[in-house]
Amino acid sequence: MFTKELLDMGLDLEDEFIETEKEMNINPFPEKYLTTGSNSIMKAAKTLGYKMQPMLKFVDPEKCKKCGQCSLVVLKMLNGQL
């Protein structure tokens, strides 16, 4: 997201980003776990000629209940509440 801005400041952190994604097991969320709404948006985008891809997440999809709690946990972590 900020790669260009970091490069403009002389900072190349690409290798660190890749290593972090591997260590945290960050991957695109499998389409079979997407909600009905997300699937509808993806179909509409495809109809309009856009290719949407599932977001990168560090959630174990096998434990996903489609409740949105994982987003709340991340926000609490970022705010120092966990």
C-alpha positions as CSV (number, residue, x, y, z in Angstrom):
1,M,0.0,0.0,0.0
2,F,2.7,2.5,0.9
3,T,5.5,0.8,-1.1
4,K,5.8,3.7,-3.5
5,E,6.0,6.3,-0.7
6,L,8.6,4.2,1.1
7,L,10.7,3.8,-2.0
8,D,10.5,7.6,-2.5
9,M,12.1,7.9,0.9
10,G,14.8,5.4,0.0
11,L,13.3,2.6,2.0
12,D,12.8,-0.8,0.2
13,L,10.9,-3.1,2.6
14,E,9.5,-5.4,0.0
15,D,11.5,-8.4,1.4
16,E,10.3,-7.7,4.9
17,F,6.7,-7.4,3.7
18,I,6.9,-10.8,1.9
19,E,8.5,-12.4,5.0
20,T,5.8,-11.0,7.3
21,E,3.0,-12.3,5.0
22,K,4.6,-15.7,5.1
23,E,5.1,-15.7,8.9
24,M,1.5,-14.6,9.6
25,N,0.1,-16.9,6.9
26,I,-1.6,-14.0,5.1
27,N,-3.4,-15.2,2.1
28,P,-6.4,-14.3,-0.1
29,F,-9.5,-15.5,1.7
30,P,-11.0,-18.5,-0.1
31,E,-14.0,-17.7,-2.2
32,K,-16.0,-20.6,-0.7
33,Y,-16.1,-18.6,2.6
34,L,-17.3,-15.4,1.2
35,T,-20.7,-14.1,2.3
36,T,-23.7,-13.9,-0.1
37,G,-23.2,-10.1,-0.3
38,S,-19.5,-10.4,-1.2
39,N,-20.4,-13.0,-3.9
40,S,-23.1,-10.7,-5.3
41,I,-20.6,-7.8,-5.5
42,M,-18.0,-10.1,-7.2
43,K,-20.6,-11.2,-9.8
44,A,-21.7,-7.7,-10.5
45,A,-18.1,-6.5,-10.9
46,K,-17.4,-9.4,-13.3
47,T,-20.5,-8.4,-15.3
48,L,-19.0,-4.9,-15.6
49,G,-15.6,-6.3,-16.7
50,Y,-13.8,-5.9,-13.4
51,K,-11.9,-8.7,-11.7
52,M,-12.2,-8.5,-8.0
53,Q,-10.1,-10.7,-5.7
54,P,-10.7,-11.7,-2.2
55,M,-8.9,-9.7,0.5
56,L,-5.7,-10.8,2.0
57,K,-6.3,-12.0,5.6
58,F,-4.5,-13.6,8.4
59,V,-7.6,-15.6,9.5
60,D,-7.8,-19.4,9.5
61,P,-10.6,-19.8,7.0
62,E,-11.5,-23.3,8.5
63,K,-12.5,-21.5,11.7
64,C,-14.5,-18.8,9.9
65,K,-18.1,-18.3,11.1
66,K,-18.7,-15.3,8.8
67,C,-19.4,-13.2,11.9
68,G,-17.0,-10.3,11.4
69,Q,-15.4,-10.7,14.8
70,C,-11.9,-11.2,13.3
71,S,-12.0,-7.5,12.2
72,L,-13.0,-6.4,15.6
73,V,-10.1,-8.4,17.2
74,V,-7.6,-6.7,14.8
75,L,-8.9,-3.3,15.6
76,K,-8.6,-4.0,19.3
77,M,-5.0,-5.2,18.8
78,L,-4.1,-2.1,16.9
79,N,-5.6,0.1,19.6
80,G,-3.7,-1.8,22.3
81,Q,-6.8,-3.3,23.9
82,L,-5.6,-6.9,23.5
